[in-house]
Amino acid sequence: KKQSHKIAEQGRRNRMNVAIQELYTLLPLDFIHRYQQDKTDKGEVIIPSKATTVEVACDYIRWLR
């Protein structure tokens, strides 16, 4: 039972990672660069991460509205 839970959890993490990677590829590079420049101008450090990808995607979707 423990082993099947581990396998299911690893599968879920893999799906999330693939989805976040795909989400990143769907974002226009110029939008990503503007986002990074804006954060840098504010003195914030940009650390590429899953959370950053989701934040940029949310900002992009808001911008599309």
N, CA, C and O atoms as a GROMACS GRO file, in nm:
protein
  260
    1LYS      N    1   0.084  -0.120   0.000
    1LYS     CA    2   0.000   0.000   0.000
    1LYS      C    3   0.088   0.126   0.000
    1LYS      O    4   0.062   0.221  -0.074
    2LYS      N    5   0.192   0.126   0.083
    2LYS     CA    6   0.281   0.240   0.091
    2LYS      C    7   0.350   0.264  -0.044
    2LYS      O    8   0.364   0.378  -0.089
    3GLN      N    9   0.392   0.154  -0.107
    3GLN     CA   10   0.463   0.164  -0.234
    3GLN      C   11   0.370   0.218  -0.343
    3GLN      O   12   0.412   0.299  -0.425
    4SER      N   13   0.246   0.174  -0.346
    4SER     CA   14   0.152   0.222  -0.449
    4SER      C   15   0.123   0.372  -0.429
    4SER      O   16   0.102   0.444  -0.526
    5HIS      N   17   0.121   0.417  -0.304
    5HIS     CA   18   0.101   0.559  -0.276
    5HIS      C   19   0.220   0.639  -0.328
    5HIS      O   20   0.202   0.746  -0.387
    6LYS      N   21   0.341   0.589  -0.305
    6LYS     CA   22   0.462   0.656  -0.353
    6LYS      C   23   0.460   0.668  -0.505
    6LYS      O   24   0.493   0.773  -0.560
    7ILE      N   25   0.421   0.562  -0.571
    7ILE     CA   26   0.417   0.561  -0.718
    7ILE      C   27   0.312   0.659  -0.768
    7ILE      O   28   0.336   0.734  -0.863
    8ALA      N   29   0.196   0.660  -0.705
    8ALA     CA   30   0.090   0.753  -0.746
    8ALA      C   31   0.133   0.897  -0.723
    8ALA      O   32   0.106   0.983  -0.806
    9GLU      N   33   0.199   0.923  -0.613
    9GLU     CA   34   0.245   1.059  -0.582
    9GLU      C   35   0.353   1.104  -0.680
    9GLU      O   36   0.353   1.219  -0.722
   10GLN      N   37   0.443   1.016  -0.716
   10GLN     CA   38   0.547   1.049  -0.814
   10GLN      C   39   0.483   1.078  -0.951
   10GLN      O   40   0.525   1.169  -1.022
   11GLY      N   41   0.381   1.002  -0.986
   11GLY     CA   42   0.309   1.026  -1.111
   11GLY      C   43   0.242   1.163  -1.111
   11GLY      O   44   0.244   1.234  -1.212
   12ARG      N   45   0.184   1.201  -0.999
   12ARG     CA   46   0.120   1.332  -0.988
   12ARG      C   47   0.224   1.444  -1.001
   12ARG      O   48   0.201   1.542  -1.071
   13ARG      N   49   0.338   1.428  -0.933
   13ARG     CA   50   0.444   1.529  -0.944
   13ARG      C   51   0.496   1.540  -1.087
   13ARG      O   52   0.521   1.650  -1.136
   14ASN      N   53   0.514   1.428  -1.152
   14ASN     CA   54   0.560   1.429  -1.291
   14ASN      C   55   0.461   1.503  -1.381
   14ASN      O   56   0.502   1.583  -1.466
   15ARG      N   57   0.334   1.476  -1.364
   15ARG     CA   58   0.231   1.545  -1.444
   15ARG      C   59   0.235   1.696  -1.420
   15ARG      O   60   0.225   1.774  -1.515
   16MET      N   61   0.249   1.737  -1.294
   16MET     CA   62   0.257   1.879  -1.262
   16MET      C   63   0.380   1.943  -1.327
   16MET      O   64   0.371   2.051  -1.384
   17ASN      N   65   0.494   1.875  -1.318
   17ASN     CA   66   0.617   1.929  -1.376
   17ASN      C   67   0.605   1.944  -1.527
   17ASN      O   68   0.647   2.046  -1.583
   18VAL      N   69   0.549   1.845  -1.593
   18VAL     CA   70   0.532   1.852  -1.739
   18VAL      C   71   0.436   1.965  -1.774
   18VAL      O   72   0.461   2.039  -1.869
   19ALA      N   73   0.327   1.979  -1.700
   19ALA     CA   74   0.229   2.085  -1.727
   19ALA      C   75   0.291   2.223  -1.708
   19ALA      O   76   0.265   2.314  -1.788
   20ILE      N   77   0.370   2.241  -1.605
   20ILE     CA   78   0.434   2.371  -1.580
   20ILE      C   79   0.538   2.401  -1.688
   20ILE      O   80   0.551   2.516  -1.732
   21GLN      N   81   0.612   2.300  -1.730
   21GLN     CA   82   0.708   2.320  -1.839
   21GLN      C   83   0.637   2.361  -1.968
   21GLN      O   84   0.683   2.450  -2.039
   22GLU      N   85   0.526   2.296  -1.996
   22GLU     CA   86   0.450   2.330  -2.116
   22GLU      C   87   0.393   2.471  -2.105
   22GLU      O   88   0.394   2.547  -2.203
   23LEU      N   89   0.343   2.506  -1.988
   23LEU     CA   90   0.291   2.640  -1.966
   23LEU      C   91   0.398   2.745  -1.997
   23LEU      O   92   0.369   2.846  -2.060
   24TYR      N   93   0.520   2.720  -1.952
   24TYR     CA   94   0.630   2.813  -1.977
   24TYR      C   95   0.654   2.828  -2.127
   24TYR      O   96   0.677   2.940  -2.175
   25THR      N   97   0.649   2.718  -2.202
   25THR     CA   98   0.675   2.726  -2.346
   25THR      C   99   0.565   2.801  -2.420
   25THR      O  100   0.587   2.850  -2.531
   26LEU      N  101   0.448   2.812  -2.361
   26LEU     CA  102   0.336   2.882  -2.424
   26LEU      C  103   0.343   3.033  -2.404
   26LEU      O  104   0.273   3.109  -2.472
   27LEU      N  105   0.426   3.078  -2.310
   27LEU     CA  106   0.438   3.221  -2.283
   27LEU      C  107   0.530   3.287  -2.385
   27LEU      O  108   0.636   3.233  -2.417
   28PRO      N  109   0.490   3.404  -2.438
   28PRO     CA  110   0.578   3.474  -2.531
   28PRO      C  111   0.707   3.519  -2.460
   28PRO      O  112   0.703   3.570  -2.348
   29LEU      N  113   0.820   3.498  -2.527
   29LEU     CA  114   0.949   3.533  -2.466
   29LEU      C  115   0.959   3.682  -2.432
   29LEU      O  116   1.018   3.718  -2.330
   30ASP      N  117   0.903   3.768  -2.516
   30ASP     CA  118   0.912   3.911  -2.486
   30ASP      C  119   0.836   3.944  -2.357
   30ASP      O  120   0.876   4.033  -2.282
   31PHE      N  121   0.726   3.874  -2.331
   31PHE     CA  122   0.651   3.896  -2.207
   31PHE      C  123   0.733   3.850  -2.087
   31PHE      O  124   0.735   3.917  -1.984
   32ILE      N  125   0.800   3.736  -2.100
   32ILE     CA  126   0.885   3.684  -1.991
   32ILE      C  127   0.997   3.783  -1.962
   32ILE      O  128   1.027   3.812  -1.846
   33HIS      N  129   1.060   3.835  -2.069
   33HIS     CA  130   1.171   3.929  -2.051
   33HIS      C  131   1.123   4.058  -1.985
   33HIS      O  132   1.190   4.113  -1.898
   34ARG      N  133   1.006   4.108  -2.027
   34ARG     CA  134   0.950   4.229  -1.964
   34ARG      C  135   0.922   4.204  -1.817
   34ARG      O  136   0.949   4.289  -1.733
   35TYR      N  137   0.867   4.088  -1.785
   35TYR     CA  138   0.837   4.052  -1.646
   35TYR      C  139   0.966   4.050  -1.563
   35TYR      O  140   0.970   4.106  -1.453
   36GLN      N  141   1.070   3.986  -1.618
   36GLN     CA  142   1.197   3.978  -1.547
   36GLN      C  143   1.258   4.116  -1.528
   36GLN      O  144   1.311   4.147  -1.422
   37GLN      N  145   1.252   4.200  -1.633
   37GLN     CA  146   1.309   4.334  -1.624
   37GLN      C  147   1.235   4.418  -1.521
   37GLN      O  148   1.297   4.492  -1.445
   38ASP      N  149   1.103   4.406  -1.519
   38ASP     CA  150   1.022   4.480  -1.422
   38ASP      C  151   1.060   4.443  -1.280
   38ASP      O  152   1.074   4.530  -1.193
   39LYS      N  153   1.076   4.312  -1.255
   39LYS     CA  154   1.114   4.266  -1.120
   39LYS      C  155   1.254   4.313  -1.084
   39LYS      O  156   1.279   4.354  -0.971
   40THR      N  157   1.346   4.308  -1.181
   40THR     CA  158   1.484   4.351  -1.156
   40THR      C  159   1.488   4.500  -1.127
   40THR      O  160   1.562   4.544  -1.038
   41ASP      N  161   1.410   4.579  -1.201
   41ASP     CA  162   1.404   4.723  -1.178
   41ASP      C  163   1.356   4.756  -1.038
   41ASP      O  164   1.394   4.858  -0.980
   42LYS      N  165   1.272   4.670  -0.982
   42LYS     CA  166   1.221   4.690  -0.847
   42LYS      C  167   1.317   4.636  -0.741
   42LYS      O  168   1.288   4.641  -0.622
   43GLY      N  169   1.432   4.584  -0.787
   43GLY     CA  170   1.530   4.531  -0.693
   43GLY      C  171   1.502   4.390  -0.646
   43GLY      O  172   1.564   4.342  -0.552
   44GLU      N  173   1.407   4.323  -0.713
   44GLU     CA  174   1.374   4.186  -0.673
   44GLU      C  175   1.463   4.087  -0.748
   44GLU      O  176   1.504   4.113  -0.862
   45VAL      N  177   1.493   3.977  -0.685
   45VAL     CA  178   1.574   3.873  -0.746
   45VAL      C  179   1.480   3.772  -0.812
   45VAL      O  180   1.385   3.724  -0.750
   46ILE      N  181   1.509   3.742  -0.937
   46ILE     CA  182   1.428   3.644  -1.009
   46ILE      C  183   1.496   3.508  -0.999
   46ILE      O  184   1.609   3.491  -1.044
   47ILE      N  185   1.427   3.413  -0.940
   47ILE     CA  186   1.477   3.277  -0.933
   47ILE      C  187   1.383   3.192  -1.018
   47ILE      O  188   1.266   3.174  -0.983
   48PRO      N  189   1.434   3.139  -1.130
   48PRO     CA  190   1.346   3.056  -1.213
   48PRO      C  191   1.291   2.939  -1.130
   48PRO      O  192   1.366   2.860  -1.074
   49SER      N  193   1.162   2.930  -1.124
   49SER     CA  194   1.099   2.825  -1.046
   49SER      C  195   0.960   2.798  -1.102
   49SER      O  196   0.911   2.869  -1.189
   50LYS      N  197   0.901   2.694  -1.050
   50LYS     CA  198   0.764   2.661  -1.090
   50LYS      C  199   0.670   2.773  -1.049
   50LYS      O  200   0.579   2.810  -1.124
   51ALA      N  201   0.691   2.826  -0.931
   51ALA     CA  202   0.605   2.935  -0.882
   51ALA      C  203   0.617   3.058  -0.972
   51ALA      O  204   0.517   3.123  -1.002
   52THR      N  205   0.739   3.090  -1.016
   52THR     CA  206   0.759   3.205  -1.105
   52THR      C  207   0.687   3.182  -1.236
   52THR      O  208   0.624   3.274  -1.289
   53THR      N  209   0.696   3.061  -1.289
   53THR     CA  210   0.626   3.029  -1.414
   53THR      C  211   0.477   3.051  -1.400
   53THR      O  212   0.414   3.110  -1.488
   54VAL      N  213   0.419   3.006  -1.291
   54VAL     CA  214   0.275   3.023  -1.270
   54VAL      C  215   0.242   3.171  -1.253
   54VAL      O  216   0.140   3.217  -1.305
   55GLU      N  217   0.325   3.246  -1.181
   55GLU     CA  218   0.301   3.390  -1.164
   55GLU      C  219   0.305   3.464  -1.297
   55GLU      O  220   0.218   3.547  -1.326
   56VAL      N  221   0.405   3.432  -1.380
   56VAL     CA  222   0.415   3.496  -1.511
   56VAL      C  223   0.294   3.460  -1.596
   56VAL      O  224   0.240   3.545  -1.666
   57ALA      N  225   0.254   3.335  -1.592
   57ALA     CA  226   0.138   3.292  -1.670
   57ALA      C  227   0.011   3.365  -1.625
   57ALA      O  228  -0.070   3.406  -1.709
   58CYS      N  229  -0.006   3.383  -1.496
   58CYS     CA  230  -0.122   3.456  -1.444
   58CYS      C  231  -0.119   3.601  -1.491
   58CYS      O  232  -0.220   3.656  -1.534
   59ASP      N  233  -0.001   3.664  -1.482
   59ASP     CA  234   0.011   3.802  -1.530
   59ASP      C  235  -0.019   3.812  -1.678
   59ASP      O  236  -0.084   3.907  -1.723
   60TYR      N  237   0.028   3.716  -1.755
   60TYR     CA  238   0.003   3.717  -1.899
   60TYR      C  239  -0.146   3.703  -1.930
   60TYR      O  240  -0.198   3.773  -2.017
   61ILE      N  241  -0.213   3.614  -1.860
   61ILE     CA  242  -0.357   3.595  -1.880
   61ILE      C  243  -0.433   3.722  -1.844
   61ILE      O  244  -0.526   3.761  -1.914
   62ARG      N  245  -0.393   3.787  -1.733
   62ARG     CA  246  -0.455   3.915  -1.697
   62ARG      C  247  -0.432   4.019  -1.806
   62ARG      O  248  -0.522   4.096  -1.839
   63TRP      N  249  -0.310   4.022  -1.860
   63TRP     CA  250  -0.275   4.117  -1.966
   63TRP      C  251  -0.360   4.092  -2.090
   63TRP      O  252  -0.398   4.186  -2.160
   64LEU      N  253  -0.390   3.966  -2.119
   64LEU     CA  254  -0.472   3.933  -2.237
   64LEU      C  255  -0.616   3.984  -2.224
   64LEU      O  256  -0.681   4.013  -2.325
   65ARG      N  257  -0.663   3.995  -2.102
   65ARG     CA  258  -0.801   4.040  -2.081
   65ARG      C  259  -0.812   4.182  -2.125
   65ARG      O  260  -0.919   4.242  -2.116
   0.00000   0.00000   0.00000
